[in-house]
């Protein structure tokens, strides 16, 4: 096995990992989990939560 083949194999492994991660992140099944995670910085401030939820609703319309 020469160095070129090892590098090529490494490139394929990284590309497959990237595609898998992108599919995982943009999966519709994960949307609710990521929406909950989006609100974590505002968990201690109910006023900020209302403001962020209102802004996200207006962006979806």
N, C-alpha and C positions, 0 to 999 in steps of 0.2 A: 504494500500500500504506500503510495507516494504522498507527498505533502499536499499536492493539488487536489487529490481525491478526498483527503481528510478535510480540507477547507471547504470543498464543495458539499460534502456531507454535513459539515457544520452549518453551512448556509441554508441547506434544506431543513435541518432541524429547527433553526431559529425562525425560518419563514413559516413552518407549520405551527410552531408555538405562537407566533404573532397572529396568524389567522384564527387559531383556536381561541386565543384571548379576545380578539375583536368580536368573534361570534358570541362568546360568553357575555361580554360587556353589553352588546347591543341586542341581546335576546329579549323579546317581549315579556318572557316569564320573569325576568329580573327587574323590570321597571319599578314595581312597587318597593322592592328592597332598596334600590338606588334613590327613589323618591324619599323614603324614610331617612336614608343616610344624608341626603341633602339638607334635611331639617335639623340634624344634630347640632350644628353650631348655635342654633337659636333655641335649643331645648329649655334653657333657663329663663327665657324672656317671652312670655305669652304675647305681648304686643308685637314683637318682631315676627313671631310665627304667623299671626294674622296678616301682617303686612306682606310677608313672603308668599303665603298661600293666595292672597288676593292678587298679587302681581303675577303669579304663575297661572292663575285662572284667566287673567286678562290676556296673557301671551298666547294661550291656547285658542282663543276665539278669533 
